[in-house]
Amino acid sequence: MDFLEILRNIIQDGIELGLIWSLMTLGIFISFRVLDFADLTVEGTVTLGAGIAISMLNNGAHPLVATLVALLGGFAAGIFTGILHAKLRIPAILAGIITMTGLYTINLRVMGSAFIGTDRDTLYAFFGGFIDNPFLSKAITALLVVVIFFFLLYWFFGTEIGMSIRATGMNQKMARAQGINTHVMIILGLALANALVAVSGALSAQSMRGANMDIGRGSIVIGLASIIIGEVIFGKRTFKNWLISVILGSIIYQCLVAVAIALDMNPNDLKLLQAILIAFILSLPLLRKTKLFRKKEVTSNA
C-alpha cells in the first residue's frame, strides 16, 4: 500500500467517522460548554441509541423511524439525569453516573444480548442505491444529518428558550433573577444533548450494521477532546463559529486516530495512545496560554 492510498484511507475514515461522531460531540458541547454540566450519561446514551436503531431495524422499522426513536430514547435519558440533578439535588457527575448505570440494564433489555447485528437496509441505503462508492454514500448521508442538526441547533439557541439555556449555563443565579426557570432549562438542555448523542450512536450502529455494549465506552473523553481541538484550532468567536469548530474538531480527532491505525499499531496499545493523545489535547489551552503569557512577558521586558 503506497503513501497516497494510506493518506486517502486516513482522510476517508476521518471524514466518515468524524461526521458520525460529531453529533455526539455537539451533544457533549451542549452539556459541557453551554450548560457547564459534566454529564456522564452519554456513555450509556450512545449504546441506547445504537441498540434502539438496530433492534427496530430487525423488527422491520424504517431506518428514519428507527433513528428518530433512538433520538427520543436519548431525550428521555437526558430528562432523567436532569431531574436527578435539578429536582433531587444530586451532584451533576453522580446524576450522570446513576443514569449511565441504569442504562446498562436498559440497553441489555433493548438489545437482548451484548451484540446484535442486522442485514436490513439502513439510513445509508438511500444514497447507496445510486452511488457505488460506499464511502461517498455514508459520508453524504452523515453530512446531511449533521447539517440539518447544525441549522436546528443554531436556530434553537437563538430563540428565547435557547438563550435561556445559555444564560443558565453562564450564571444560574443571574438567570433566576431574570425570571428564568433554571431547573427546566437544565433538564431541557440535557435532554437535547443526549438526544444528539443517541442519534450519533444510531448512525454509528447502522454504519457498522451492528451494536454492542461497548460502543459508548470512552465517548465522553473523545467528545471533550474533539471540542478542545476545534476550539484551539478554529476558535469560538461566535456561536455559529463555535458549532462549526466542534464539528471540525471531531473530524480532526478521528483523522488522528486513523493515523495511529495506519501505523499498524498493536490494538492493545491503541487505547494507551488514545489516552496520551487526549491528555495532550486537553492540556492544549493551558499550553497555549502559557506560550502567550511568555510572549507578553518578553514584549514587556523589551
ZALUM-159577 format. One record per residue (C-alpha): residue in one letter; x, y, z; residue number from 1. Coordinates in pm, whole numbers. Example, Ala and Ser with C-alpha at 12.3 -4.5 7.8 and 13.67 -1.06 7.14 Angstrom:
! ZALUM-159577
- A;1230;-450;780;1 .
- S;1367;-106;714;2 .
! end
This chain:
! ZALUM-159577
- M;0;0;0;1 .
- D;160;328;-111;2 .
- F;161;656;79;3 .
- L;-121;818;-122;4 .
- E;-352;524;-61;5 .
- I;-275;531;311;6 .
- L;-340;907;318;7 .
- R;-668;860;133;8 .
- N;-782;595;382;9 .
- I;-693;822;674;10 .
- I;-889;1113;528;11 .
- Q;-1187;894;439;12 .
- D;-1202;735;786;13 .
- G;-1162;1076;949;14 .
- I;-1443;1233;748;15 .
- E;-1686;942;773;16 .
- L;-1636;867;1144;17 .
- G;-1581;1232;1231;18 .
- L;-1918;1333;1086;19 .
- I;-2097;1048;1262;20 .
- W;-1939;1121;1600;21 .
- S;-1967;1498;1557;22 .
- L;-2330;1469;1666;23 .
- M;-2213;1310;1990;24 .
- T;-1957;1589;2024;25 .
- L;-2230;1851;1970;26 .
- G;-2434;1683;2243;27 .
- I;-2139;1691;2484;28 .
- F;-2080;2053;2378;29 .
- I;-2432;2145;2490;30 .
- S;-2394;1983;2831;31 .
- F;-2027;2067;2895;32 .
- R;-1989;2410;2735;33 .
- V;-2339;2558;2716;34 .
- L;-2473;2423;3048;35 .
- D;-2138;2381;3225;36 .
- F;-2255;2032;3325;37 .
- A;-2018;1731;3328;38 .
- D;-2269;1473;3204;39 .
- L;-2153;1110;3208;40 .
- T;-2492;992;3083;41 .
- V;-2355;992;2728;42 .
- E;-2156;674;2797;43 .
- G;-2488;489;2814;44 .
- T;-2686;705;2572;45 .
- V;-2460;618;2277;46 .
- T;-2531;248;2334;47 .
- L;-2900;320;2387;48 .
- G;-2929;495;2051;49 .
- A;-2737;217;1876;50 .
- G;-2939;-59;2039;51 .
- I;-3276;102;1965;52 .
- A;-3186;162;1600;53 .
- I;-3065;-192;1527;54 .
- S;-3345;-357;1726;55 .
- M;-3609;-158;1539;56 .
- L;-3447;-231;1202;57 .
- N;-3457;-602;1282;58 .
- N;-3827;-566;1361;59 .
- G;-3897;-414;1019;60 .
- A;-3897;-43;1106;61 .
- H;-3792;218;851;62 .
- P;-3434;342;916;63 .
- L;-3554;701;957;64 .
- V;-3816;595;1212;65 .
- A;-3559;384;1398;66 .
- T;-3323;683;1414;67 .
- L;-3597;917;1537;68 .
- V;-3700;671;1809;69 .
- A;-3334;649;1913;70 .
- L;-3340;1029;1941;71 .
- L;-3643;1009;2169;72 .
- G;-3471;746;2382;73 .
- G;-3172;974;2433;74 .
- F;-3407;1266;2504;75 .
- A;-3574;1064;2782;76 .
- A;-3238;963;2932;77 .
- G;-3133;1328;2943;78 .
- I;-3458;1426;3114;79 .
- F;-3397;1163;3383;80 .
- T;-3045;1293;3452;81 .
- G;-3177;1649;3459;82 .
- I;-3448;1560;3713;83 .
- L;-3195;1382;3936;84 .
- H;-2976;1693;3938;85 .
- A;-3224;1980;3924;86 .
- K;-3510;1842;4131;87 .
- L;-3343;1588;4363;88 .
- R;-3027;1798;4417;89 .
- I;-2791;1515;4320;90 .
- P;-2449;1645;4203;91 .
- A;-2402;1656;3826;92 .
- I;-2139;1382;3799;93 .
- L;-2331;1145;4030;94 .
- A;-2657;1210;3844;95 .
- G;-2489;1111;3518;96 .
- I;-2331;802;3674;97 .
- I;-2667;689;3814;98 .
- T;-2838;722;3476;99 .
- M;-2546;558;3296;100 .
- T;-2557;264;3537;101 .
- G;-2930;221;3493;102 .
- L;-2893;242;3115;103 .
- Y;-2662;-61;3117;104 .
- T;-2955;-285;3212;105 .
- I;-3196;-99;2984;106 .
- N;-2957;-134;2691;107 .
- L;-2925;-507;2750;108 .
- R;-3304;-534;2755;109 .
- V;-3334;-335;2433;110 .
- M;-3066;-533;2250;111 .
- G;-3143;-873;2401;112 .
- S;-2772;-962;2410;113 .
- A;-2430;-799;2430;114 .
- F;-2417;-773;2050;115 .
- I;-2680;-759;1778;116 .
- G;-2634;-724;1404;117 .
- T;-2866;-653;1115;118 .
- D;-2892;-730;745;119 .
- R;-3171;-478;685;120 .
- D;-3144;-157;485;121 .
- T;-3003;128;691;122 .
- L;-3025;506;665;123 .
- Y;-2726;490;430;124 .
- A;-2915;278;176;125 .
- F;-3087;580;18;126 .
- F;-2770;730;-133;127 .
- G;-2614;386;-158;128 .
- G;-2881;297;-412;129 .
- F;-2735;525;-679;130 .
- I;-2379;589;-550;131 .
- D;-2148;292;-595;132 .
- N;-1880;427;-362;133 .
- P;-1961;314;-2;134 .
- F;-1755;597;147;135 .
- L;-1938;867;-50;136 .
- S;-2282;726;27;137 .
- K;-2209;712;402;138 .
- A;-2030;1047;410;139 .
- I;-2309;1227;222;140 .
- T;-2576;1075;448;141 .
- A;-2386;1166;765;142 .
- L;-2311;1516;631;143 .
- L;-2678;1574;550;144 .
- V;-2783;1471;902;145 .
- V;-2511;1686;1061;146 .
- V;-2606;1991;850;147 .
- I;-2974;1953;947;148 .
- F;-2891;1936;1318;149 .
- F;-2640;2220;1285;150 .
- F;-2902;2460;1150;151 .
- L;-3162;2338;1400;152 .
- L;-2923;2400;1689;153 .
- Y;-2814;2738;1554;154 .
- W;-3178;2842;1519;155 .
- F;-3287;2699;1855;156 .
- F;-3013;2862;2061;157 .
- G;-3108;3194;1905;158 .
- T;-3463;3165;2038;159 .
- E;-3577;3283;2381;160 .
- I;-3567;2929;2523;161 .
- G;-3225;2862;2374;162 .
- M;-3088;3189;2511;163 .
- S;-3235;3097;2850;164 .
- I;-3045;2766;2844;165 .
- R;-2723;2951;2760;166 .
- A;-2789;3206;3036;167 .
- T;-2846;2924;3283;168 .
- G;-2511;2770;3194;169 .
- M;-2332;3104;3229;170 .
- N;-2478;3212;3564;171 .
- Q;-2770;3034;3728;172 .
- K;-2825;3298;3996;173 .
- M;-2840;3578;3742;174 .
- A;-3068;3369;3518;175 .
- R;-3309;3310;3806;176 .
- A;-3303;3682;3884;177 .
- Q;-3422;3741;3528;178 .
- G;-3721;3513;3585;179 .
- I;-3578;3205;3408;180 .
- N;-3677;2864;3545;181 .
- T;-3325;2724;3559;182 .
- H;-3438;2376;3661;183 .
- V;-3644;2340;3345;184 .
- M;-3361;2480;3133;185 .
- I;-3112;2230;3277;186 .
- I;-3350;1939;3214;187 .
- L;-3427;2056;2860;188 .
- G;-3060;2120;2779;189 .
- L;-2954;1773;2898;190 .
- A;-3242;1616;2707;191 .
- L;-3130;1785;2383;192 .
- A;-2768;1690;2445;193 .
- N;-2843;1323;2498;194 .
- A;-3084;1316;2205;195 .
- L;-2795;1417;1977;196 .
- V;-2569;1157;2140;197 .
- A;-2828;884;2080;198 .
- V;-2862;983;1712;199 .
- S;-2484;958;1681;200 .
- G;-2497;608;1829;201 .
- A;-2776;513;1589;202 .
- L;-2579;636;1286;203 .
- S;-2265;455;1402;204 .
- A;-2452;128;1457;205 .
- Q;-2617;149;1114;206 .
- S;-2277;218;958;207 .
- M;-2128;-90;1126;208 .
- R;-2453;-288;1082;209 .
- G;-2445;-382;1447;210 .
- A;-2438;-261;1805;211 .
- N;-2259;-382;2117;212 .
- M;-2244;-283;2481;213 .
- D;-1900;-124;2445;214 .
- I;-1985;120;2166;215 .
- G;-2018;411;2408;216 .
- R;-1710;340;2617;217 .
- G;-1485;646;2641;218 .
- S;-1726;863;2443;219 .
- I;-1725;1149;2696;220 .
- V;-1346;1184;2676;221 .
- I;-1344;1158;2295;222 .
- G;-1612;1425;2276;223 .
- L;-1424;1660;2509;224 .
- A;-1101;1610;2313;225 .
- S;-1281;1690;1988;226 .
- I;-1426;2008;2139;227 .
- I;-1086;2124;2261;228 .
- I;-923;2053;1923;229 .
- G;-1190;2255;1743;230 .
- E;-1168;2546;1986;231 .
- V;-788;2564;1979;232 .
- I;-756;2541;1600;233 .
- F;-1068;2720;1475;234 .
- G;-1169;2938;1770;235 .
- K;-1510;3030;1912;236 .
- R;-1566;3390;1806;237 .
- T;-1941;3347;1752;238 .
- F;-2185;3073;1845;239 .
- K;-2209;2962;1482;240 .
- N;-1831;2952;1455;241 .
- W;-1822;2754;1782;242 .
- L;-2060;2489;1646;243 .
- I;-1857;2457;1324;244 .
- S;-1535;2428;1527;245 .
- V;-1681;2142;1728;246 .
- I;-1777;1950;1413;247 .
- L;-1437;2005;1251;248 .
- G;-1264;1910;1575;249 .
- S;-1441;1575;1568;250 .
- I;-1319;1510;1213;251 .
- I;-960;1603;1302;252 .
- Y;-966;1378;1609;253 .
- Q;-1082;1081;1405;254 .
- C;-809;1154;1149;255 .
- L;-552;1137;1429;256 .
- V;-689;801;1541;257 .
- A;-684;681;1178;258 .
- V;-314;775;1159;259 .
- A;-242;552;1458;260 .
- I;-432;266;1296;261 .
- A;-249;321;965;262 .
- L;83;284;1151;263 .
- D;-19;-78;1227;264 .
- M;-10;-27;1599;265 .
- N;-87;-318;1825;266 .
- P;-460;-298;1907;267 .
- N;-370;-347;2274;268 .
- D;-160;-28;2259;269 .
- L;-419;182;2078;270 .
- K;-613;272;2393;271 .
- L;-293;389;2561;272 .
- L;-211;606;2261;273 .
- Q;-563;749;2264;274 .
- A;-528;829;2635;275 .
- I;-196;1007;2577;276 .
- L;-337;1193;2276;277 .
- I;-647;1302;2467;278 .
- A;-440;1417;2767;279 .
- F;-223;1625;2535;280 .
- I;-524;1773;2356;281 .
- L;-699;1864;2680;282 .
- S;-384;2040;2800;283 .
- L;-355;2249;2482;284 .
- P;-548;2551;2618;285 .
- L;-313;2574;2917;286 .
- L;-5;2531;2697;287 .
- R;-138;2798;2462;288 .
- K;-199;3041;2748;289 .
- T;149;2976;2888;290 .
- K;303;3045;2547;291 .
- L;106;3368;2510;292 .
- F;199;3473;2862;293 .
- R;569;3421;2787;294 .
- K;538;3625;2467;295 .
- K;375;3913;2657;296 .
- E;645;3892;2926;297 .
- V;922;3909;2666;298 .
- T;749;4201;2493;299 .
- S;705;4394;2818;300 .
- N;1068;4338;2919;301 .
- A;1183;4462;2578;302 .
! end
